[in-house]
Amino acid sequence: NYLASGGQVVFEAEGFDAAVAQSGKTWNVSNTPAGASGSFMVAGPNTGTLLQSNIPTTSPRLDYRILFETAGTYAVWLRSYAPSDPDNSIFFGLDGSVQGTLSLSTYGSTLWTRAQHATTVLATLNVPSPGVHTFNVWMREDGYPIDKFLLTTNSGYTPSGAGPEASARGYPTPDTTPPVVQAVSPIAAATGQALTVTPAISFNEPVVNFAAITLAPAAGG
């Protein structure tokens, strides 16, 4: 997981966690043109294809797992290179649902953009809860080299140049709270008889129930 910190997370396009091919298109690493901070990812083969409907089930996808500290609205920035008008836009979203597009209308240079296709509304991502979520990227037009993403809760921030370094990767902090053991269904027993107890153990997670345990009396008890 990429670790968001201070309301920001940065990741290279080629640093994906999963890639899914669809409709005869795949995302591929590319070292051309020059100008990527690492390498570009390009959906191909480039045949001038435009996908606009049923995106989650028709478009090739890249997945990036992110551990968000906070929920909220994040500005979405993309660093990319647009060769021409037919090769300059993608879809993005979270946990398999499309939330918007990103488009670069300046051709022949590697630049940052928050612009969306066919609208003046800037790209934002709604993160509904803290924790691990998957940021998705889908092809809209093939042949569009994408380089790096930056998500931030600071709507006034504008990256420049190659932008910040990619965020660190790691895992959620494990819960080290000692477990609580509780008898939830004791059955009374007279002296000298067996006692049946059904325990439940909780680790600050959903309760884990176990089968009943029969405790036999000690000799002479």
TORKOL-4160 file (C-alpha; in steps of 0.2 Angstrom, whole numbers, padded with zeros to 4 digits, m for minus):
221
<pt num="1" X="0000" Y="0000" Z="0000"/>
<pt num="2" X="0006" Y="0018" Z="m0003"/>
<pt num="3" X="0005" Y="0028" Z="0013"/>
<pt num="4" X="m0004" Y="0044" Z="0012"/>
<pt num="5" X="0004" Y="0057" Z="0024"/>
<pt num="6" X="m0002" Y="0075" Z="0028"/>
<pt num="7" X="m0016" Y="0073" Z="0016"/>
<pt num="8" X="m0005" Y="0068" Z="0001"/>
<pt num="9" X="0000" Y="0053" Z="m0008"/>
<pt num="10" X="0011" Y="0052" Z="m0024"/>
<pt num="11" X="0014" Y="0037" Z="m0035"/>
<pt num="12" X="0022" Y="0033" Z="m0052"/>
<pt num="13" X="0011" Y="0026" Z="m0065"/>
<pt num="14" X="0022" Y="0011" Z="m0067"/>
<pt num="15" X="0021" Y="0007" Z="m0048"/>
<pt num="16" X="0004" Y="m0001" Z="m0050"/>
<pt num="17" X="m0002" Y="m0016" Z="m0039"/>
<pt num="18" X="m0012" Y="m0024" Z="m0053"/>
<pt num="19" X="m0015" Y="m0022" Z="m0072"/>
<pt num="20" X="m0031" Y="m0029" Z="m0080"/>
<pt num="21" X="m0032" Y="m0031" Z="m0099"/>
<pt num="22" X="m0049" Y="m0028" Z="m0108"/>
<pt num="23" X="m0056" Y="m0026" Z="m0125"/>
<pt num="24" X="m0040" Y="m0031" Z="m0133"/>
<pt num="25" X="m0030" Y="m0017" Z="m0124"/>
<pt num="26" X="m0017" Y="m0018" Z="m0111"/>
<pt num="27" X="m0006" Y="m0005" Z="m0101"/>
<pt num="28" X="0012" Y="m0006" Z="m0105"/>
<pt num="29" X="0028" Y="0002" Z="m0098"/>
<pt num="30" X="0036" Y="0014" Z="m0111"/>
<pt num="31" X="0052" Y="0024" Z="m0110"/>
<pt num="32" X="0047" Y="0036" Z="m0124"/>
<pt num="33" X="0045" Y="0050" Z="m0126"/>
<pt num="34" X="0058" Y="0057" Z="m0114"/>
<pt num="35" X="0053" Y="0067" Z="m0099"/>
<pt num="36" X="0045" Y="0054" Z="m0087"/>
<pt num="37" X="0051" Y="0054" Z="m0069"/>
<pt num="38" X="0052" Y="0035" Z="m0070"/>
<pt num="39" X="0043" Y="0027" Z="m0085"/>
<pt num="40" X="0027" Y="0030" Z="m0094"/>
<pt num="41" X="0012" Y="0018" Z="m0094"/>
<pt num="42" X="0003" Y="0018" Z="m0111"/>
<pt num="43" X="m0013" Y="0008" Z="m0116"/>
<pt num="44" X="m0011" Y="0000" Z="m0132"/>
<pt num="45" X="m0010" Y="m0005" Z="m0146"/>
<pt num="46" X="m0013" Y="0012" Z="m0152"/>
<pt num="47" X="m0027" Y="0011" Z="m0165"/>
<pt num="48" X="m0036" Y="0027" Z="m0161"/>
<pt num="49" X="m0049" Y="0018" Z="m0150"/>
<pt num="50" X="m0060" Y="0028" Z="m0139"/>
<pt num="51" X="m0070" Y="0020" Z="m0124"/>
<pt num="52" X="m0084" Y="0030" Z="m0116"/>
<pt num="53" X="m0097" Y="0018" Z="m0109"/>
<pt num="54" X="m0097" Y="0003" Z="m0097"/>
<pt num="55" X="m0079" Y="0008" Z="m0092"/>
<pt num="56" X="m0076" Y="m0004" Z="m0078"/>
<pt num="57" X="m0080" Y="m0019" Z="m0089"/>
<pt num="58" X="m0073" Y="m0014" Z="m0105"/>
<pt num="59" X="m0058" Y="m0003" Z="m0102"/>
<pt num="60" X="m0040" Y="m0009" Z="m0097"/>
<pt num="61" X="m0037" Y="m0005" Z="m0079"/>
<pt num="62" X="m0022" Y="m0001" Z="m0067"/>
<pt num="63" X="m0024" Y="m0002" Z="m0048"/>
<pt num="64" X="m0015" Y="0007" Z="m0035"/>
<pt num="65" X="m0018" Y="0002" Z="m0016"/>
<pt num="66" X="m0017" Y="0017" Z="m0005"/>
<pt num="67" X="m0019" Y="0018" Z="0014"/>
<pt num="68" X="m0028" Y="0034" Z="0017"/>
<pt num="69" X="m0026" Y="0043" Z="0034"/>
<pt num="70" X="m0042" Y="0053" Z="0032"/>
<pt num="71" X="m0058" Y="0053" Z="0022"/>
<pt num="72" X="m0063" Y="0068" Z="0011"/>
<pt num="73" X="m0061" Y="0076" Z="m0005"/>
<pt num="74" X="m0044" Y="0075" Z="m0014"/>
<pt num="75" X="m0038" Y="0085" Z="m0029"/>
<pt num="76" X="m0032" Y="0073" Z="m0042"/>
<pt num="77" X="m0016" Y="0078" Z="m0052"/>
<pt num="78" X="m0009" Y="0068" Z="m0067"/>
<pt num="79" X="0008" Y="0071" Z="m0075"/>
<pt num="80" X="0008" Y="0065" Z="m0093"/>
<pt num="81" X="0012" Y="0068" Z="m0111"/>
<pt num="82" X="m0001" Y="0071" Z="m0124"/>
<pt num="83" X="0005" Y="0067" Z="m0142"/>
<pt num="84" X="m0011" Y="0074" Z="m0150"/>
<pt num="85" X="m0030" Y="0077" Z="m0147"/>
<pt num="86" X="m0035" Y="0058" Z="m0150"/>
<pt num="87" X="m0022" Y="0052" Z="m0136"/>
<pt num="88" X="m0025" Y="0063" Z="m0121"/>
<pt num="89" X="m0037" Y="0057" Z="m0108"/>
<pt num="90" X="m0041" Y="0043" Z="m0095"/>
<pt num="91" X="m0054" Y="0039" Z="m0083"/>
<pt num="92" X="m0050" Y="0037" Z="m0064"/>
<pt num="93" X="m0060" Y="0031" Z="m0049"/>
<pt num="94" X="m0060" Y="0022" Z="m0032"/>
<pt num="95" X="m0063" Y="0004" Z="m0028"/>
<pt num="96" X="m0070" Y="0000" Z="m0045"/>
<pt num="97" X="m0081" Y="0015" Z="m0047"/>
<pt num="98" X="m0077" Y="0028" Z="m0060"/>
<pt num="99" X="m0077" Y="0046" Z="m0052"/>
<pt num="100" X="m0070" Y="0057" Z="m0067"/>
<pt num="101" X="m0058" Y="0060" Z="m0081"/>
<pt num="102" X="m0041" Y="0068" Z="m0083"/>
<pt num="103" X="m0036" Y="0076" Z="m0099"/>
<pt num="104" X="m0021" Y="0086" Z="m0105"/>
<pt num="105" X="m0024" Y="0098" Z="m0119"/>
<pt num="106" X="m0006" Y="0105" Z="m0121"/>
<pt num="107" X="0003" Y="0093" Z="m0134"/>
<pt num="108" X="0021" Y="0088" Z="m0135"/>
<pt num="109" X="0026" Y="0092" Z="m0117"/>
<pt num="110" X="0026" Y="0082" Z="m0101"/>
<pt num="111" X="0015" Y="0092" Z="m0089"/>
<pt num="112" X="0004" Y="0091" Z="m0074"/>
<pt num="113" X="m0015" Y="0092" Z="m0076"/>
<pt num="114" X="m0031" Y="0092" Z="m0066"/>
<pt num="115" X="m0042" Y="0096" Z="m0081"/>
<pt num="116" X="m0056" Y="0084" Z="m0085"/>
<pt num="117" X="m0063" Y="0080" Z="m0102"/>
<pt num="118" X="m0077" Y="0092" Z="m0109"/>
<pt num="119" X="m0079" Y="0101" Z="m0093"/>
<pt num="120" X="m0072" Y="0116" Z="m0083"/>
<pt num="121" X="m0074" Y="0106" Z="m0066"/>
<pt num="122" X="m0057" Y="0101" Z="m0060"/>
<pt num="123" X="m0053" Y="0083" Z="m0055"/>
<pt num="124" X="m0057" Y="0077" Z="m0037"/>
<pt num="125" X="m0058" Y="0060" Z="m0029"/>
<pt num="126" X="m0070" Y="0056" Z="m0015"/>
<pt num="127" X="m0063" Y="0045" Z="m0002"/>
<pt num="128" X="m0077" Y="0039" Z="0009"/>
<pt num="129" X="m0067" Y="0032" Z="0024"/>
<pt num="130" X="m0049" Y="0031" Z="0031"/>
<pt num="131" X="m0040" Y="0015" Z="0028"/>
<pt num="132" X="m0035" Y="0005" Z="0012"/>
<pt num="133" X="m0044" Y="0009" Z="m0004"/>
<pt num="134" X="m0039" Y="0005" Z="m0022"/>
<pt num="135" X="m0037" Y="0020" Z="m0034"/>
<pt num="136" X="m0041" Y="0014" Z="m0052"/>
<pt num="137" X="m0036" Y="0021" Z="m0069"/>
<pt num="138" X="m0045" Y="0016" Z="m0085"/>
<pt num="139" X="m0040" Y="0020" Z="m0103"/>
<pt num="140" X="m0052" Y="0032" Z="m0112"/>
<pt num="141" X="m0040" Y="0035" Z="m0127"/>
<pt num="142" X="m0026" Y="0023" Z="m0131"/>
<pt num="143" X="m0009" Y="0029" Z="m0135"/>
<pt num="144" X="m0009" Y="0042" Z="m0120"/>
<pt num="145" X="0008" Y="0041" Z="m0110"/>
<pt num="146" X="0004" Y="0044" Z="m0091"/>
<pt num="147" X="0019" Y="0046" Z="m0079"/>
<pt num="148" X="0014" Y="0050" Z="m0061"/>
<pt num="149" X="m0001" Y="0054" Z="m0050"/>
<pt num="150" X="m0003" Y="0065" Z="m0035"/>
<pt num="151" X="m0018" Y="0066" Z="m0023"/>
<pt num="152" X="m0020" Y="0080" Z="m0010"/>
<pt num="153" X="m0033" Y="0087" Z="0001"/>
<pt num="154" X="m0024" Y="0104" Z="m0002"/>
<pt num="155" X="m0034" Y="0111" Z="m0016"/>
<pt num="156" X="m0023" Y="0126" Z="m0018"/>
<pt num="157" X="m0007" Y="0115" Z="m0021"/>
<pt num="158" X="0000" Y="0114" Z="m0039"/>
<pt num="159" X="0014" Y="0102" Z="m0042"/>
<pt num="160" X="0028" Y="0107" Z="m0054"/>
<pt num="161" X="0043" Y="0099" Z="m0063"/>
<pt num="162" X="0044" Y="0080" Z="m0059"/>
<pt num="163" X="0034" Y="0083" Z="m0043"/>
<pt num="164" X="0037" Y="0075" Z="m0026"/>
<pt num="165" X="0045" Y="0058" Z="m0024"/>
<pt num="166" X="0033" Y="0043" Z="m0023"/>
<pt num="167" X="0026" Y="0040" Z="m0006"/>
<pt num="168" X="0033" Y="0026" Z="0005"/>
<pt num="169" X="0024" Y="0009" Z="0005"/>
<pt num="170" X="0019" Y="m0001" Z="0020"/>
<pt num="171" X="0004" Y="m0009" Z="0029"/>
<pt num="172" X="m0008" Y="m0003" Z="0042"/>
<pt num="173" X="m0002" Y="m0003" Z="0060"/>
<pt num="174" X="m0007" Y="m0019" Z="0068"/>
<pt num="175" X="m0019" Y="m0019" Z="0083"/>
<pt num="176" X="m0009" Y="m0024" Z="0098"/>
<pt num="177" X="m0023" Y="m0022" Z="0111"/>
<pt num="178" X="m0024" Y="m0038" Z="0122"/>
<pt num="179" X="m0038" Y="m0049" Z="0118"/>
<pt num="180" X="m0053" Y="m0050" Z="0129"/>
<pt num="181" X="m0060" Y="m0067" Z="0134"/>
<pt num="182" X="m0078" Y="m0068" Z="0140"/>
<pt num="183" X="m0089" Y="m0082" Z="0144"/>
<pt num="184" X="m0105" Y="m0079" Z="0135"/>
<pt num="185" X="m0116" Y="m0094" Z="0139"/>
<pt num="186" X="m0112" Y="m0103" Z="0156"/>
<pt num="187" X="m0123" Y="m0116" Z="0161"/>
<pt num="188" X="m0124" Y="m0119" Z="0180"/>
<pt num="189" X="m0118" Y="m0135" Z="0187"/>
<pt num="190" X="m0119" Y="m0143" Z="0204"/>
<pt num="191" X="m0103" Y="m0147" Z="0214"/>
<pt num="192" X="m0095" Y="m0162" Z="0206"/>
<pt num="193" X="m0104" Y="m0160" Z="0189"/>
<pt num="194" X="m0096" Y="m0154" Z="0172"/>
<pt num="195" X="m0098" Y="m0136" Z="0168"/>
<pt num="196" X="m0101" Y="m0131" Z="0149"/>
<pt num="197" X="m0094" Y="m0114" Z="0144"/>
<pt num="198" X="m0095" Y="m0106" Z="0127"/>
<pt num="199" X="m0081" Y="m0092" Z="0126"/>
<pt num="200" X="m0080" Y="m0077" Z="0114"/>
<pt num="201" X="m0063" Y="m0069" Z="0111"/>
<pt num="202" X="m0062" Y="m0051" Z="0104"/>
<pt num="203" X="m0047" Y="m0043" Z="0096"/>
<pt num="204" X="m0055" Y="m0026" Z="0093"/>
<pt num="205" X="m0062" Y="m0034" Z="0078"/>
<pt num="206" X="m0078" Y="m0044" Z="0075"/>
<pt num="207" X="m0081" Y="m0057" Z="0089"/>
<pt num="208" X="m0074" Y="m0074" Z="0086"/>
<pt num="209" X="m0085" Y="m0088" Z="0093"/>
<pt num="210" X="m0079" Y="m0105" Z="0098"/>
<pt num="211" X="m0088" Y="m0121" Z="0101"/>
<pt num="212" X="m0093" Y="m0125" Z="0119"/>
<pt num="213" X="m0080" Y="m0131" Z="0130"/>
<pt num="214" X="m0084" Y="m0144" Z="0144"/>
<pt num="215" X="m0074" Y="m0142" Z="0160"/>
<pt num="216" X="m0074" Y="m0159" Z="0170"/>
<pt num="217" X="m0073" Y="m0157" Z="0189"/>
<pt num="218" X="m0056" Y="m0162" Z="0197"/>
<pt num="219" X="m0055" Y="m0178" Z="0206"/>
<pt num="220" X="m0063" Y="m0177" Z="0223"/>
<pt num="221" X="m0071" Y="m0160" Z="0217"/>
